[in-house]
Amino acid sequence: MISEKVKKVKAEHPAIRIGKNGLTEGLVNEIKRQLKEHEVVKVKIGIKEQDRRELAKKVAESVNARLVEVRGYTFILMRNDSH
């Protein structure tokens, strides 16, 4: 069940970290790859970003995923299955 996957990912360390270089093409590709493999990915924002929710939305749009949750500097993305 999808909600079980979200619960599992919440308990884990972030799989992806957005660093000082911001949202690079390589990072977008890695998030896409992990979403394809795992369906749910936890991402950590490692820079001081004023509007973390907006950055999370931007990442979700870039990788065609659904933003499940933003908590502090961490957010969870779920793969969109509307291919």
Secondary structure, DSSP 8 states (H G I E B T S, - for coil): -HHHHHHHHHHS--SEEE-TT-S-HHHHHHHHHHHHHHSEEEEEE-S--S-HHHHHHHHHHHTTEEEEEEETTEEEEEE----
